[in-house]
Amino acid sequence: MELSEQELVRRKKLEEIKALGIDPYPADLFEVNANSADILENYERNKLDYKNISIAGRIMVLRPMGNAAFAELQDARGRIQIYVKRDEICPGEDKTMYNTVFKKLIDIGDIIGVKGFVFTTNSGTISIHVTSFTLLTKSVRPLPVVKVDSEGVAHDVVTDPELRYRQRYVDLIINPEVRNVFVQRTIIINSMRNFFNERGYLEVETPIMQPIPGGATARPFITHHNTLDIPLYLRIANELYLKRLIVGGFDAVYEFAKDFRNEGMDRTHNPEFTMMEIYVAYKDYEWMMQMTEEMIEKIAMDLYNTTKVQCGDNMLDFHRPFKRISIYDSIKEHTGVDVSGMTEEELKKVCRDLKIEVLPSMGRGKLVDEIFSTACEHHYIQPTFITDYPVEMSPLTKKHRSKPGLVERFELMVNGKELCNAYSELNDPIDQRARFEDQMKLVEKGDDEAMLIDNDFLRALEYGMPPTSGMGMGIDRLTMLMTNSPSIQDVIFFPQMRPEKF
């Protein structure tokens, strides 16, 4: 690998550090008793608490000035200024640690530990007066330099998605706001987890590698198990396993699951993504709608202490209750066409009139889905429940109790995209087998996203599953909405990308 001039300079410095008898990657424990955010927030009120602090982080700014130097140290909580004075860290005759090491061999990007006390400079900046420092890691590759002017405006900020997503570690170092997105993602997940746990619901784990991909209509990734000599599929959903647990006697189970779909990639789709799925016995989709809006309202409040969240140009309001409209009424409202009683051929004509591509493999459910996705979905900016789907679109959903040909299902649309999907779960094993068989007819027509028959799941239903409501929510999309992130790649630490050529 060919090294740049700066990389060669840093490697030379590395050798000079070693020649001085200093380990640039020491194994010794460096005790940390403070962080930048705590100091900056509390120092003025509790000055006596910061007379003997120990802090570690990465040097992001370095300003040597003769026998003293200022630098900015970045730790996991933020940045703080440090002040290094030659005679403080080198009280004896030997000034090597300052004159040679700190002043000449330390670079931006190096990780150091410092001990000292906190003070306020003449300009009013809370800083650490360093009494000793330890080199903890020598950086041999220079960081992209982001400069902040006197008015706090950042220049030369790295915005190239190729670099940011491929080298997320660099993105996190030089773009502090990125770190906050992932902190907020954890707050979102913890908010949901606490919401469920307070109600006594059980968090579980189900298989990632499955003998039959089920629970959704999607193209799976396929692998091979050598010992069993069978194909296995990375799960596209965990629904069927969670419902097996309801059959087994649990009243409510949920899982934060990594799912995988071998499909297209865009700003709202990644092949590997995180779903939360929950199933609660003796409930229906009406109850699940109320629980969903209550949970999302709580998440917004936990993040911002308000139900209003900025997302792009739109101010979303997650205050309950959310609007509700059936999928047929939505299509009629936005296209002027009532598709509720149409045959497959009539639906194909509507699609052609709307300039929607029609494939031979498309059945009635897929055609209705395409019409809604193309003509209606983008209109729903504020949280809206789309309800009562045609039975052909929902092979795992209970038939509507009062509307023939429909099922008890809803999807939550926010900012023009689906956020979650929920049903009154189908628990009739005879009906479920017939629905699976209808899906197999679509497979024969060439639909590689249609569901396969899962005979073990059918066997489980034959033992009896109580009336149940289930819901799946995309954590990545939820995080996009709640953090005002324009792309799913912005909320996944390491999104899939083409292999890099070294």
C-alpha positions, 0 to 999 in steps of 0.5 A: 500500500502506497503511503501519503507524505503525511502518513510517512511523516507520522510513521517517522514520528512514531519511530522517534517516540519509540526511540525515546522509550515511550510506548505509543500504544501502552497497555497500562490502565488509564483511570478516567474520572471526568468527561468533557460534558460534565465539566463544562456543565457543572464546573461553575457551580462545583469548582472544588470537584474539579481540582484533581481530574483525569480525562482522556480523548482525541486531540482535535485542535493543537495550538503550540505557543512557545513554552505553552500550548492550547489544544482541544480534546474530544471524548465521547461526550464532547470537546474541552480545551486543555492548557499545557505549560512546559514547566508544569509537565516538565518540572525538572531540567528535562523538558523532553516531554514538552519540547520534543514529544508534545510540541513536535511528535504529537499530532491532531488525531492522537489519543492522550490522557491528561491529569490536572485541574479545571480553570477559566481562562481570561477569555472565559473558556472553561479549560483543563490545566494539564499537570501530566499527560500520557500518550495512549494511541499514536494516529498514523493516518491524518484526519480530514481537517474541519476548521471552526472559525471565531463565530463557530462556523465549521469549514471543510466539513466532510459531507461526501456520503462515500467517505461518511458511510464507508468510514463511519469511524471517521464520520463519528470523529469529525462530525459530532452531530452524527454521534448524537443521531445514534445516541438518540437511536438508543433512546428510541429503542430504550423508550420502546423497551421500557414501554413494553416492559412496564406492561409485562411483555416478554422480550425474546429471541428467535432464529435468524437462519430459517428453513423457510422464509416467512412472515413477509413478502420479500426476496430472501438471502440464501445460504447453505448449512454444510452439516445438515446439507440444507439451504437456510434463509436469512429471516425476512421477518420474525413473525411466524416464530413469535406467533409460535410462542403465543401458541405456546402460552405467552400472552405478549412477546416482542423482539428487536430483530435484524432482518434481511431482504435481498432487494433494492437499496435507496434512501429508505431501504437497506438489505439489513435492517432492524425491526421491532415486532410485538404480538399480544394475545386477546387483542385486535388491530383496533387495540393495537392502533391505540397502543401504537400511537401511545408508544410513538407519542411517548418516544417523541416526548422522551426525545424532545419533551414535545410531540412535535418533531421536525422532519425535513420541511415538515413539522410532524405532530405525534400527538394522539389520536392519529387520522384513520382512513381505509386503503380503498377510500384513500385510493378513491380520494387521490385517484378518483377511482373506486377499486374496491370491487375490481377484478384483476384485469380491471386493476391492471387497466387502472395501473396502466392509466396511472403509468404503473408498470404491470408484470405478469406475476402481479396478483390482485393484492400486488396491483392494489398495493402498487396503486396505493404506493404510487398515487396515495402514500406520499400524501400522508405527511402527518401520522395516518393509519391506513386500514382495512386492506383487501384479503389478497394483500394480507395472507397472515391477517384475519378477515374483517369481521364486518367487511367481506373481502377485507382484512383487519390490518393497518399500516402507519404512514408518516412523512409519506412512508410506511412506518409500521404494519399490524394485523388482527392475526389470522388464527384459523389454520384452515384459512391460513393453509388456503392463503398459503396455497394462494401465495404458492400460485403467485410463486408459480406465476413468477412472484419471487416475493410471495410466501412459501407454505410453512407446514410447521407454523400451520401445525402450530396453529392447529394446536390453537392460537388465541385471538392475537394482534401483532405489529412490526415497526422499522427502527431505522425508519423511525429513527430517520423520522425522529432525528430528521435524517434524510437517508437510512444510511444516516441512522445505520452505523455501517450500511451495506456498500460495494466492496472497496478497492484497496 
